[in-house]
Structure formats: C-alpha cells, structure tokens
Amino acid sequence: MQYEAVLTREIFDKNKDIKDLRVAKKLLLEGEAKLEKIMHPQPLLFPESPGGCAHEREVIPPDWVLDYWHPTEKAMYPKYFALREKRKLEYMKLYDKQFPDAPKEFKDIH
C-alpha cells in the first residue's frame, strides 16, 4: 500500500507545474477513473466524516440565540454578557462607519 502511495505522489510531483488546462483536465479525468477502478465498493467511513452516520449531527447554535436568554439566565454569567454587550456596541459603530448609507433596519442588531 505504501509503495502505491509513493508512486501516486511521484505522479503528482511530475504533473504539478502543468499550465495547459486541457492537459491538466485530461490528467485529472484519468486520475479519477483510476481511483474509481481501485476504490473499495463499500469504503470505511468514520462517523464524523462526510457521509458518516454522525456527520453534522451536533448543531452549533448561532450567536444571536444568546440574545433570547432569560435575564435570570444571563445573571448567572454577568461578566460574559457585559463584555458581549460592549462588543455588540463596538460592532454597531464599526458597521455604521463602514456602511453609512445602509437602511436603518439593517443597522440594528437587537
């Protein structure tokens, strides 16, 4: 297996400086055909990799979700939310500076 990897690397290194797109596309299609021929019919997929059973299962919530926390929940993390409000004001000032002609409804973060 390592021997085939070394040979494949040699082919990549030999063809890395090709500037003619027609030749490069031909080589690409040949390489994809070779890969399809030698690929396992049922490849091993790790759960978190694309195509795996757990791919993108854990959703990371966007930042605006924190705006809808209840005040008692925010009171548990006073330093974090104070800094967050400060950063939001800084962002609004930067937005106003970069886009002074933007409509008002797009300037509000709340």
Secondary structure, DSSP 8 states (H G I E B T S, - for coil): -HHHHHHHHHHHHHHTT---HHHHHHHHHHHHHHHHHHS-SS----TTSTTSTTTT-S----GGGGGGS-HHHHTTSHHHHHHHHHHHHHHHHHHHHH-TTS-HHHH---
